[in-house]
Amino acid sequence: MTLTADGAPTFLFEDTLSPADCKRYIALPFDVPPGMAELRIDFMYDPLHVEFPQGIGNLLSLGLYDPAGFRGNMHNGSNRNTVEIGPCAATPGFSAGPLLPGRWVLEVQTHLVLPGAPLNYRAEIRLAEGSGAVEPARLPSFPWQPPLRRGPGWFRGDLHTHTRHSDGKDTVASLLQTARAYGLDFVALTDHNTVTALYDPMLQGYRDLLVIPGMELTTYYGHALALGTTRWFDWRTGSRRRTMGQALEEIHAAGGLSVLAHLAALGDPACTGCAWLYTDQMPGIVNAMEVWNGPWFEVGTNSPNTLHIYYEWLSRGHRLPATAGTDTHGPEQYARCPAFNVVYATELSAPAILSGVRAGHVMLSTGPRVYLEAALSNGEIAIMGDVVAAQEVRQLTLRTPEAPAGARVRWVVEGEPAAEWSASEEVFSPSCPDGARWALAELRAADGAMLALTNPIYLK
């Protein structure tokens, strides 16, 4: 520690990293004396890119922890960053408010350190007493919305998004504006390893779109969404022998829904940590699986491969709801026709939407819808996600009222195509062979791209 000319404490940390330092959590502790009101961190590392294909580079992020715990996270892919925290405002990804005196920790998180030139980082931390008598901001709470629409229905929305609180281009306000422009009913805020977007002032009194709280646990070995809770979850698996199973258990204990994200995505170095490598959580105790991430044929996310693995898990006896996520990082990504979730829920509220997802009452769709129903002998109607006795099914019905010209319906039973029709017929009555345990429907374009996908109906 040194003192500036005005007596304010300053801390400087520098180091050189090699590939042996990849996937580490480097703690840089510093002490905040009483009376400090403002904190500034200037962090840089070089080189960003080495001799790899364009767009692939080293990736370090920052975590900040005060004596009470999590204070913020920076995960944006830039190698030049400034973090400022004061009583009333803070850099997105971090929380404003008083600076608690005591031991703080700045953590350098080494997501990817590539071979080649050594990687040098520098972190300078400056503290100040403040520029005047400023009333500290009252830390807001997440504004849980009342039901925006009463009564059951199919509601369309996005369960995987990013804003400037991590590596997205959008403010919270602009993301929600884009979602409204695309006619969505709900959006989940799931920034990387931080929950500060949930306390954006513009959410106070917001009633035009249902906002579901969340976070993406962006670990070194796979990504998972935590939906329906405002808690920050420690994503640092391997640190102090922490496991992904423990993180998932904490999400569930907090009442949240866990979703395994883009399982078959390209991993290091193309998409650092994006491939799911937790062999004990395949599917383990996750509540749902994101089988469709972004546009169907996008190479980086490999949704066709993820769907193939999903079918394998279903055939092993797992009853796991399938979801979609745009994984949007900017408004242009909605224009690329990703899939959204169309959820059957008792009302348009966060608990009801997530309850519908848990039940598998979800179709994934770029626009056209596919309805899968089973008429039962007792007069009831079961829908996708439901578990029914095979002998009680009088008739299965598929409806494709919005299919575009040239689209085809594929009836998938136990992971294998059992039948296929032109979607122009709109209504179908598929069947299942004796002993089949699950079936679902795909709606595909003429080039094979997925247009819509139902969750399974399970037979027992």
TANORQUI-V584306 format. One record per residue. PSI is psi as a letter, one per 40 degrees, with the letter a starting at -180 (* if undefined). OMEGA is omega in radians with two decimals (* if undefined). Layout:
BEGIN
[[PSI/OMEGA] [PSI/OMEGA]]
END
This chain:
BEGIN
[[h/3.00] [i/3.09] [h/3.06] [i/-3.11] [d/3.14] [e/3.06] [e/-3.12] [i/-3.13] [i/3.06] [h/-3.14] [h/-3.13] [h/3.10] [h/3.10] [i/3.09] [i/3.08] [h/-3.07] [i/3.05] [i/3.10] [d/3.08] [e/3.13] [e/-3.12] [i/3.11] [f/3.09] [i/3.02] [h/-3.03] [h/-3.08] [h/3.08] [g/-3.07] [i/3.03] [i/-3.06] [h/3.08] [h/3.12] [i/3.09] [i/3.05] [e/3.12] [i/-3.10] [d/-3.06] [i/-3.14] [h/3.10] [h/3.08] [h/2.99] [h/-3.04] [h/3.12] [i/3.01] [i/-3.12] [i/-0.08] [i/3.02] [d/-3.13] [i/3.02] [a/-3.05] [g/3.06] [i/3.10] [i/-3.09] [h/3.11] [e/3.13] [h/-3.09] [i/3.04] [i/3.13] [h/2.99] [i/3.02] [i/-3.09] [h/2.94] [i/3.13] [h/-3.08] [h/3.07] [a/-3.09] [d/3.13] [e/3.14] [a/-3.02] [h/3.10] [e/3.09] [i/3.12] [h/3.09] [h/3.14] [g/-3.05] [e/3.08] [e/3.14] [i/3.09] [e/3.04] [h/-3.07] [i/3.01] [h/3.10] [h/3.11] [h/3.12] [h/3.09] [a/-3.10] [d/-3.04] [e/-3.08] [i/3.11] [i/3.03] [h/3.11] [h/-3.06] [e/-3.09] [i/-3.07] [h/3.02] [i/3.08] [a/-3.11] [i/3.05] [h/-3.11] [h/3.08] [i/3.12] [a/-3.06] [h/3.02] [i/3.08] [h/2.91] [h/-3.06] [h/3.03] [h/-3.07] [h/-2.96] [g/-3.14] [d/-3.12] [h/3.02] [h/-3.01] [i/3.03] [i/-3.10] [b/-3.13] [i/3.08] [i/-3.13] [h/3.14] [h/3.05] [i/3.14] [h/3.11] [h/3.09] [h/-3.10] [h/3.14] [h/3.10] [i/3.11] [i/-3.13] [e/-3.13] [i/-3.02] [e/3.14] [a/3.13] [g/-3.13] [h/3.11] [h/-3.14] [i/3.11] [i/2.99] [h/-3.11] [h/-3.06] [i/2.99] [i/3.14] [h/-3.09] [g/3.08] [h/-3.06] [i/2.97] [i/3.11] [h/3.14] [e/3.07] [h/3.14] [i/3.07] [i/-3.07] [i/3.10] [i/3.06] [h/-3.07] [h/-2.99] [h/-3.13] [a/-3.04] [h/-3.12] [e/-3.06] [h/-3.08] [i/3.10] [i/3.14] [a/3.11] [e/3.07] [e/2.92] [b/-3.05] [e/3.09] [i/3.11] [d/-3.02] [i/2.79] [i/3.06] [d/-3.12] [d/-3.09] [d/3.06] [d/-3.12] [d/3.08] [d/3.10] [d/3.14] [d/3.10] [d/-3.13] [d/3.11] [e/3.03] [f/-3.13] [i/3.09] [d/-3.11] [i/3.09] [h/3.01] [h/3.08] [h/-3.00] [g/3.14] [i/-3.09] [h/2.92] [f/3.07] [i/3.14] [e/-3.04] [d/3.07] [d/-3.10] [e/-3.10] [e/3.07] [h/-3.08] [d/-3.08] [e/3.13] [e/3.14] [h/3.13] [e/-3.09] [h/-3.08] [e/-3.04] [e/-3.06] [h/3.12] [h/3.12] [h/3.13] [h/-3.13] [i/3.11] [a/-3.14] [i/3.00] [h/3.05] [h/-3.01] [g/-3.03] [i/3.11] [e/-2.99] [e/3.11] [i/-3.09] [i/3.08] [i/3.10] [h/2.95] [h/-3.05] [i/3.03] [e/3.09] [i/-3.13] [e/-3.10] [i/2.91] [h/-3.14] [h/-3.14] [h/-3.06] [e/-2.94] [g/3.11] [i/-3.07] [d/3.10] [h/-3.09] [f/3.10] [f/3.10] [h/-3.12] [i/3.05] [d/3.08] [d/3.10] [d/3.12] [d/3.13] [d/3.11] [d/3.13] [d/3.07] [d/-3.11] [d/3.13] [d/3.11] [e/3.14] [e/-3.10] [i/3.09] [h/3.14] [h/-3.12] [h/3.05] [h/-3.03] [i/3.01] [g/-3.03] [d/-3.02] [e/3.13] [i/3.02] [h/3.13] [a/-3.13] [i/-0.06] [e/-3.03] [d/3.13] [g/-2.94] [h/3.08] [e/-3.02] [d/3.14] [h/-3.10] [h/-3.06] [e/3.13] [g/-3.04] [d/3.11] [e/3.13] [f/3.11] [g/-0.06] [e/3.10] [b/-3.07] [e/3.10] [i/-3.10] [d/-3.07] [i/-3.09] [h/3.07] [h/-3.09] [e/-3.05] [h/-3.09] [h/3.14] [a/3.10] [i/-2.99] [d/-3.04] [e/3.12] [h/-3.03] [d/-3.02] [d/-3.07] [e/3.02] [f/-3.13] [d/3.09] [d/3.11] [d/3.11] [d/3.13] [d/3.11] [d/3.11] [d/3.11] [d/3.11] [d/3.10] [d/-3.13] [d/3.08] [d/-3.10] [e/3.02] [e/3.09] [e/3.10] [h/3.05] [g/-2.97] [h/3.11] [i/3.08] [h/3.09] [i/3.02] [i/3.04] [h/3.12] [d/-3.05] [f/-3.04] [h/3.03] [e/-3.14] [i/-3.03] [d/-3.12] [d/-3.08] [d/3.05] [d/-3.13] [e/-3.11] [e/3.07] [f/3.03] [i/3.09] [i/2.99] [i/3.07] [h/3.02] [h/-2.93] [h/3.00] [h/-3.08] [i/-3.10] [d/3.09] [i/3.11] [g/3.06] [i/-3.12] [d/3.12] [d/-3.10] [d/3.12] [d/-3.12] [d/3.03] [d/3.08] [d/3.10] [d/3.12] [d/-3.11] [e/-3.09] [e/3.12] [g/-2.99] [h/2.87] [i/3.13] [h/-2.96] [h/2.99] [e/-3.12] [c/3.13] [i/-3.07] [i/3.07] [h/-3.12] [h/3.13] [h/-3.09] [i/3.04] [h/3.05] [h/-3.07] [i/-3.07] [d/3.11] [e/3.11] [e/3.14] [i/3.11] [h/3.03] [i/3.13] [i/3.13] [h/-3.10] [d/-3.10] [i/3.06] [h/-3.08] [i/3.03] [h/-3.06] [d/-3.09] [e/3.14] [e/-3.10] [h/3.07] [d/-3.11] [h/2.97] [i/-3.13] [h/3.03] [h/3.08] [h/3.12] [g/-3.01] [e/-3.04] [e/-3.07] [h/3.11] [i/3.13] [h/3.11] [e/-3.13] [i/-3.14] [i/3.10] [h/3.08] [h/3.11] [h/-3.03] [h/3.14] [h/-3.13] [f/3.05] [e/-3.11] [i/3.07] [h/-3.13] [d/3.13] [i/3.12] [h/-3.12] [i/2.95] [h/-3.10] [e/3.13] [e/-3.14] [d/3.03] [d/-3.12] [h/-3.10] [i/3.09] [g/-3.11] [i/3.12] [i/3.10] [h/3.09] [i/3.10] [h/3.10] [e/3.11] [h/-3.09] [e/3.11] [i/3.09] [i/3.10] [i/-3.11] [i/3.01] [i/2.98] [h/-3.06] [i/3.05] [i/-3.11] [d/3.14] [e/3.11] [e/3.13] [h/3.12] [h/3.06] [d/3.13] [i/-3.09] [h/3.07] [i/2.86] [i/-3.11] [i/2.73] [h/-3.09] [h/-3.12] [h/3.10] [*/*]]
END
